[in-house]
């Protein structure tokens, strides 16, 4: 007999999260959790949900691979002409979600996006394997194509064109999400989870608050 979806549940019992013990800086707290996630050998630990929206507020979300962060924000790369690239340009608000089920943890980030510098995009692009660099040229991301053959032919064409000297396409690069809020979620028993939210204040500090689960 098929098990009812509503009956699927587990109890979260690994850790606790308390506002009295978290870092005063949200990026510092993220670094702590990120380090623990990396050390837990989680597959695709840098996978995150990226949610964007049109200027009318119609949302779309997808899993992407997060590539870097600093004290200013969280960086991902894409084709600027893709759906997410076009949506970011018309509506700079975005949301990120990291979910590390092995640690029973989730991090939600909301903020505005901005393009990173060409130099930053170049540096990352040239660190990628050659196949990935050719892929940035070969794929008209988010566009309808007739068949897989279109990609195969594009790969062949651009490989012959560039050989080993593959430049970064002008339509490909990075965005930084500048967080206005970062929420740390720790699973707890009976769905009474710990939720600690950091909100950026006007004086560039972080307000720390507990949210009801």
N, C-alpha and C positions, 0 to 999 in steps of 0.2 A: 504494500500500500504506500502510495506517495505521501511523504511526510509534509505536513502543512508548513508553509513558509513561516507563519506566525509562531510556530513552535520551535523554530531554530534559535537557540540562545546559548551563550556561555556566560560564566561569571568571571569578572575581571578582578584579580586578586594580587597582582604582582607588586605594585608600588602605590605610594600616596604622593600628593602634591599639596603643599601648604604655602600660603602667601608669606609666612614668616621666614621661610627658608629659601625662597627663590632669589635669584640675582636681582639687583635693582635696575639693571639694564636689560631690555628685552633681547638684544642681539647676543649679549653674554649668556643669557639663559638658553637661547637657541643653540649656541655653540656647545653648551654643556650637554643638551639632549642629542645634538647631532653627533658629537663624539661618542656618546654611549650607543647610538644607533649604528655607527660605523664599526665599532668594536664588537657589536653583536652579530656581525657577518650576515646582515639581512640582504637578500637578493634585491637588486635594483633599489638600493637604499636611497638614491637620489631621485627616484620617481616621485612626481607630484602632480596633483590636479591643478590645472590652470583654467580659471573661469574668466571669460571676457564677455562683453555685451555690445550690442549695436547702440547707436545714438538714441534709439527708441527704448533701450533697456531690455531687448530680447537677449537672454543669456545663451552662451554655449560653453561647454567644458570638455576638456580632454586631458589625458595623461601625457606629460612631457618630462624630459630629463632636465633637472635643474643642474646648472653648471658652476655657479660661484656665488659668493656673497661677500659683503663688506659691511662697514658700519652704516653705510647709506641704504643698503637694500639687497634684494635677491635677483640674480641674473639668469635669464634664459635666452636662448637663441632660436631664430626662426627665419623663414622667408617672409620679408616684409609684405609681400603680395598675397600671403596665405590668408585664410579667414581670420585667424587670430591677429595677424599683423594688421589687417584692414580694420578690425574692430578696435584694436588698441589705438589706432590713429584717430578714429572717430569718437571714441569714448575711452579716455585714459585710465578709468577705474578698473581694477582687476583684483582677483582673489586667488590665493594659493592654498592648497591643503597637502600636508604631508601626513601619511598614515603608516605607522610602524606597528603592525598588529602583533609582532613578536614581543614588543615592549608594552602593548596595550596603550599606545600613545598616539595623539594626533596634534598637529600644529596648524592653526588657521591664520592666514595673513591677508590683510586687506590694505590696499593703498593705491597710489597713482603710479603710472608707468612713465618711463622716459627712455629714449634711446641712449645706449652707452656710446662712447666715442668710437670713431672709425679705427683708431689705434687699438682700442680694447678688442673690437670685433676682429681686426686683422690678427692680433696675437692669438686669440683662441682659434680662429679659422685655420691658421697655419700649423696649429698643434694637432689637428684632426688627421686621421688616416686619409690617404689619397682617395680611397673609394668614397668616403664621406664628403670630401671636398668636391669630387666630380658629381656626387649626388645632388649637391646644392645647385649645380648648374643644370643637371638633367631633369629634375622634377619641377614641373609647373604646379607647385603645391596647392592643393584644394581645388584645382581645375579639373573638369571632366576630360578624360582621355579615352581614346577608342579601345586601347588594349594595353597589356603589359609590354607589348612590342615597342610602343612609343618610348617607354623608359629605356628599354634595351638599346634602341637606336640612338637615343640621346646620349647615353653613356658612351657608346662607341664613338660618336661624333666628337664629344668634348674631350675624351681621352686622347684621340688622335690630334685634336687641336692644341691641347695644352701640354701633352707629354707629362713631364714631372714638374713643370712650372705652372701650378694651378692657382690663379689669383682668386681673391674673394669677390663674388658677385656683388654689385652695388645694391641688389635687392635682398641681400642676406646679411643678418647681423644680430646684435643683442639688444635686449631691453632690460632695464632694472626696475623692479617693483619697489617703490619707496613706501615702507609700511607706516600706516597710521594706527593700526591695531594689530597685535599679535596675541593669539589665544593659545594657551597650552592646556591640553586635555589629557587627563590620566584616568583610565578606566578604573572603576571601583565596583564593589558588590552592589547588587540590587538596583543597578542603574543610577546609583547616587554618586556620579562621577565627580572628580575634582576638575574645576575649570578656573584657570587664572588668566585674566585678560590684562594686557598692557596697552595703554592708550597714549599716543604721543600728545604732549601738551604744547601750548603756545610758546613756552620757554625751552622747548626741545628736550624735555625730560619725559619720563614715563610714569603714568598713573597706573598703579597696580590694584586690581579689584578681583574679588571672587564672584563668580557667576553661579547661580543655581543650575543644576544639571537638567 
